[in-house]
């Protein structure tokens, strides 16, 4: 073969070329045959080449299946090699660079204070740098990729006095205290990948369960009901009769006219008027 190459679990390559050999060709023999016979023999030879080539496709399919197994074995070994994250068990500690660090398996908060003084030791101001981010895995390297790795933070925020800086710092710490009540707090759904190796969540971690919507809760309750729990109404059942207290449409229409108020009537004095007696109609003269 002109060129062959294999990278287990990833790639195979094969390339071959045929170069004519005058000493091996049967040209002198074949030219004795009729043209029609030569054409038929060439067509048959091409068909055999394609049959042989189809075996290469079968080999490729077989190799891909085995390559998938090789890749899976490598990923499993990489998962088992992943080192657990270092953390302070939700206790403040000072590292070798002077940063105060509070961390657990998921979150990490750090801060450092720098004081600026005059030659005589008088404080000019102090600067606070702090941040909070996900305490990502260290193998093969920490995952700093994508938006959201850093949750919050500021760099060199200047304060005139230590007291002012301390109040601000304690406010920031208090704002994120809820993240440091457990050694392994649940991971937000959209950050799960940072704590996975090859798509598998590492041991000791859990993922937040999203809150269910009212519609999902209602659907689950309905799914628990049996057929006899809901009232049924057959198609032939007549509609329920109207309540006796409710007047019929005709009675409502008949009662409506005497409730209407004259447009010229003053609503403030309408209730003071006494009803006038009805005049007796005189009978028509008899003819």
Buried (B, 14 or more C-beta within 10 A) or exposed (E): EEEEEEEEBEEBEEEEEEEEEEEEEEEEEEEEEEEEEEEEEEEEEEEEEEEEEEEEEEEEEEBEEEBEEEBEEBBEEEBEEBEEBEBBEBEBEEEEEEBBBBBBBBBBBBBBBEEEEEEEEEEEBBBBBBBBBBBBBEEEEBBEEEEEBEBEBEEEBEBEEEEBBBEBBEEBBEEBEEBBEBEBBEBBEEBBEBBBBEEEBBEEBBBEEEEEEEEEEEEEEEEEEEEEEEEEEEEEEEEEEEEEEEEEEEEEEEEEEEEEEEEEEEEEEEEEEEEEEEEEEEEEEEE
